[in-house]
Amino acid sequence: MKRFFQRSYLTLVLLFLYLPILVLIVQSFNAGKSRAKWEGLSLKWYGALLQDQAIMKALYVTLTVAVIAAVAATVLGTLAAIGIHAMKKRPQSVMMTITNLPMTMPDIVTGISLMILFTFSRIERGYVTMLLAHITFNTPYVILSVLPKLKQMNKHTYEAALDLGATPTYSLFHVILPEISPGVVTGALLAFTLSLDDFVISYFTTSPMVQNLSTLIYSKARIGIEPTLNALSALMFLALLVLLLIVNHRSSEPQKAAKAAKSI
């Protein structure tokens, strides 16, 4: 009986979370504009989506910001993680606290603070400010993805490479990075996913002339939900789902390898 209630509760939670998304995806194939009446199966809203210049421009902004921010945050986060890992215990704990603060703060606090910073610095809000904001909030996630791999790495490997005549730069690219590459890739995918999905920080750090998909959907939704937005939301959900599955798969690979090694 207890198991029955547990499964029932889990089923209700999953239905509450995913049933609206399923309805949205189904409505994206509705031939009519009315969400209350099914008028036949059609892909015309996906075709209209591809012909909407505003959405295509927002898609370009979203993808370019996500890619550049993910690359920049991965480089900064990886280097920062290596530096934090090399610190002594007390400075390391201080740096970890500083790293965790942006992740624990509400997005609206981060967005407003960055908006005030850009306004105070007299930097016109737009594409560049949005990009800088995305790099800022993505970097801590990369750090936390890379640090566990650094802790798992044999600390004497780097020293051995130096003793054998390798330069610090050569050891970084040929000894450390290959060891922590799963964490680096996971951090990069996570940064890309978070940047692709962000709304609050983007809203406060850009201008109405430069919009990503999330801010464009918000502005259009205030006027009325168009069927093309259903198609756009469905595609965004599927893209984020695929990325999250890749991240989870890469995160579980070390555990599977460890179990396989134990069974041998």
VMD Tcl script that draws the C-alpha trace (Angstrom):
set ca {
  {0.00 0.00 0.00}
  {2.85 2.37 0.87}
  {4.50 1.72 -2.49}
  {1.18 2.38 -4.24}
  {0.85 5.80 -2.63}
  {4.48 6.62 -3.39}
  {4.03 5.76 -7.05}
  {0.73 7.63 -7.21}
  {2.31 10.72 -5.68}
  {5.23 10.56 -8.11}
  {2.84 10.13 -11.04}
  {0.81 13.20 -9.97}
  {3.95 15.31 -9.63}
  {5.20 14.27 -13.07}
  {1.79 14.93 -14.62}
  {1.66 18.36 -12.98}
  {5.11 19.21 -14.35}
  {4.97 17.74 -17.84}
  {1.32 17.61 -18.87}
  {1.21 21.37 -19.71}
  {4.35 20.95 -21.83}
  {2.79 17.97 -23.60}
  {-0.37 20.00 -24.30}
  {1.78 22.84 -25.67}
  {3.62 20.46 -28.01}
  {0.35 18.94 -29.22}
  {-1.13 22.44 -29.80}
  {1.88 23.36 -31.94}
  {0.55 20.86 -34.51}
  {-3.01 22.24 -34.40}
  {-4.01 23.64 -37.78}
  {-6.23 26.32 -36.21}
  {-5.41 29.27 -33.97}
  {-7.90 28.31 -31.28}
  {-6.43 26.38 -28.36}
  {-9.89 25.17 -27.37}
  {-10.68 23.41 -30.65}
  {-8.65 20.88 -32.62}
  {-8.82 21.71 -36.33}
  {-6.51 19.06 -37.74}
  {-2.86 18.08 -37.81}
  {-0.58 20.58 -39.52}
  {3.03 21.78 -39.61}
  {2.13 25.27 -40.87}
  {3.05 26.99 -37.60}
  {6.55 25.54 -37.83}
  {6.76 26.92 -41.37}
  {5.47 30.30 -40.18}
  {8.04 30.18 -37.39}
  {10.89 29.86 -39.90}
  {9.55 32.85 -41.85}
  {9.19 35.13 -38.81}
  {12.14 37.55 -39.03}
  {11.84 38.71 -35.41}
  {12.02 35.15 -34.10}
  {14.90 34.24 -36.41}
  {16.84 37.30 -35.25}
  {16.16 36.40 -31.61}
  {17.25 32.82 -32.32}
  {20.53 34.11 -33.77}
  {21.13 36.27 -30.70}
  {20.27 33.38 -28.38}
  {22.57 30.87 -30.06}
  {25.53 33.21 -30.54}
  {25.34 34.48 -26.95}
  {24.99 30.94 -25.62}
  {27.96 29.62 -27.62}
  {30.29 32.55 -26.89}
  {29.28 32.70 -23.23}
  {29.74 28.93 -22.84}
  {33.23 29.03 -24.40}
  {34.34 32.07 -22.38}
  {32.85 30.73 -19.13}
  {34.48 27.33 -19.73}
  {37.93 28.88 -20.18}
  {37.56 31.22 -17.19}
  {35.92 28.58 -15.01}
  {38.49 25.90 -15.79}
  {41.42 28.21 -15.05}
  {39.72 29.45 -11.89}
  {39.04 25.88 -10.74}
  {42.70 24.96 -11.24}
  {43.76 28.03 -9.25}
  {41.28 27.33 -6.44}
  {42.37 23.69 -6.29}
  {46.01 24.76 -5.84}
  {45.18 27.04 -2.88}
  {45.58 26.18 0.75}
  {42.55 25.07 2.75}
  {41.41 28.42 4.22}
  {41.79 30.57 1.06}
  {40.16 27.75 -0.89}
  {37.11 27.73 1.39}
  {36.83 31.53 1.07}
  {36.97 31.30 -2.72}
  {34.39 28.50 -2.76}
  {32.04 30.66 -0.69}
  {32.49 33.54 -3.14}
  {31.90 31.15 -6.05}
  {28.71 29.76 -4.52}
  {27.17 33.17 -3.76}
  {26.08 34.00 -7.35}
  {24.44 30.57 -7.62}
  {22.45 30.96 -4.40}
  {21.26 34.50 -5.11}
  {17.94 34.94 -6.94}
  {18.33 35.70 -10.64}
  {16.48 38.99 -10.21}
  {19.14 40.20 -7.76}
  {21.92 39.28 -10.17}
  {20.08 40.88 -13.08}
  {19.34 44.16 -11.29}
  {22.88 44.42 -9.88}
  {24.40 43.91 -13.34}
  {21.98 46.45 -14.83}
  {23.03 49.01 -12.21}
  {26.69 48.23 -12.89}
  {26.28 48.78 -16.64}
  {24.28 51.96 -16.08}
  {26.85 53.30 -13.61}
  {29.66 52.46 -16.05}
  {27.70 54.21 -18.84}
  {27.73 51.08 -20.96}
  {24.76 50.99 -23.33}
  {22.75 47.85 -22.75}
  {22.50 45.49 -25.68}
  {24.22 42.45 -27.13}
  {27.57 42.98 -25.36}
  {26.06 43.55 -21.92}
  {23.86 40.48 -22.26}
  {26.90 38.44 -23.28}
  {28.94 39.70 -20.31}
  {26.06 38.90 -17.97}
  {25.78 35.35 -19.30}
  {29.51 34.77 -18.91}
  {29.26 36.06 -15.35}
  {26.52 33.72 -14.15}
  {27.81 30.72 -16.13}
  {31.37 30.74 -14.77}
  {30.55 29.46 -11.23}
  {28.75 26.43 -12.70}
  {31.83 25.56 -14.75}
  {34.03 25.89 -11.65}
  {31.83 23.50 -9.70}
  {31.84 21.03 -12.61}
  {35.63 21.02 -12.95}
  {36.67 21.01 -9.28}
  {35.51 17.42 -8.52}
  {37.62 16.13 -11.43}
  {40.65 18.01 -10.10}
  {40.15 16.43 -6.68}
  {39.95 12.97 -8.27}
  {43.19 13.53 -10.20}
  {46.45 12.23 -8.75}
  {48.13 15.37 -7.39}
  {51.60 13.98 -8.11}
  {50.97 13.63 -11.87}
  {51.57 17.33 -12.55}
  {54.70 17.36 -10.38}
  {56.02 14.28 -12.16}
  {55.54 15.95 -15.54}
  {57.54 18.97 -14.34}
  {60.30 16.71 -12.99}
  {60.54 15.05 -16.39}
  {61.20 18.40 -18.04}
  {57.73 19.50 -19.14}
  {56.93 23.21 -18.95}
  {53.89 24.36 -16.89}
  {52.02 25.24 -20.11}
  {52.75 21.85 -21.67}
  {51.69 20.09 -18.45}
  {48.47 22.09 -18.37}
  {47.41 21.08 -21.89}
  {48.81 17.52 -21.96}
  {48.48 16.35 -18.35}
  {45.83 18.30 -16.43}
  {43.25 19.03 -19.15}
  {43.02 15.43 -20.43}
  {42.38 14.28 -16.85}
  {39.63 16.81 -16.16}
  {38.12 16.90 -19.67}
  {34.82 15.20 -18.62}
  {34.23 17.97 -16.08}
  {35.18 20.65 -18.60}
  {32.78 19.29 -21.23}
  {29.99 18.92 -18.67}
  {30.54 22.49 -17.49}
  {30.49 23.78 -21.07}
  {27.23 21.96 -21.87}
  {25.68 23.17 -18.62}
  {26.76 26.76 -19.34}
  {25.29 26.55 -22.86}
  {22.01 25.16 -21.51}
  {21.69 27.81 -18.80}
  {22.46 30.60 -21.24}
  {19.97 29.25 -23.76}
  {17.24 29.13 -21.13}
  {17.87 32.37 -19.22}
  {15.23 35.08 -19.05}
  {15.49 37.20 -15.90}
  {19.15 38.24 -16.20}
  {18.78 38.73 -19.97}
  {15.73 40.94 -19.43}
  {17.61 43.34 -17.15}
  {20.87 43.45 -19.12}
  {19.68 44.03 -22.67}
  {17.64 46.60 -24.55}
  {14.34 46.22 -26.44}
  {16.34 46.42 -29.68}
  {18.34 43.26 -28.85}
  {16.24 40.33 -27.66}
  {16.89 36.65 -27.20}
  {14.15 34.05 -27.47}
  {13.08 34.19 -23.83}
  {12.64 37.98 -23.77}
  {10.94 37.91 -27.19}
  {8.45 35.28 -26.01}
  {7.73 37.37 -22.91}
  {7.05 40.50 -24.97}
  {4.83 38.62 -27.41}
  {2.96 36.76 -24.66}
  {1.78 40.05 -23.16}
  {-0.07 40.77 -26.40}
  {-1.37 37.23 -26.87}
  {-0.01 33.75 -27.38}
  {0.45 33.10 -31.08}
  {0.55 29.52 -32.44}
  {4.09 30.14 -33.67}
  {5.14 30.55 -30.03}
  {3.80 27.06 -29.32}
  {6.05 25.70 -32.07}
  {9.00 27.73 -30.81}
  {8.49 26.58 -27.21}
  {8.23 22.96 -28.33}
  {11.53 23.18 -30.22}
  {13.24 24.90 -27.27}
  {12.01 22.23 -24.89}
  {13.28 19.43 -27.11}
  {16.66 21.13 -27.58}
  {17.12 21.66 -23.84}
  {15.97 18.11 -23.13}
  {18.60 16.69 -25.48}
  {21.33 18.85 -23.90}
  {20.35 17.85 -20.38}
  {20.34 14.18 -21.35}
  {23.86 14.59 -22.74}
  {25.00 16.31 -19.51}
  {23.46 13.59 -17.34}
  {24.98 10.87 -19.50}
  {28.44 12.38 -19.26}
  {28.06 12.84 -15.50}
  {27.12 9.19 -15.04}
  {29.98 7.82 -17.17}
  {32.64 7.99 -14.38}
  {30.31 6.15 -11.99}
  {29.69 3.40 -14.55}
  {33.42 3.11 -15.20}
  {34.11 2.85 -11.46}
  {31.49 0.11 -11.04}
  {32.92 -1.76 -14.03}
  {36.42 -1.53 -12.56}
  {35.21 -2.91 -9.23}
  {33.47 -5.84 -10.87}
  {36.65 -6.93 -12.69}
}
mol new
graphics top color blue
foreach p $ca { graphics top sphere $p radius 0.5 }
foreach p [lrange $ca 0 end-1] q [lrange $ca 1 end] { graphics top cylinder $p $q radius 0.2 }
display resetview
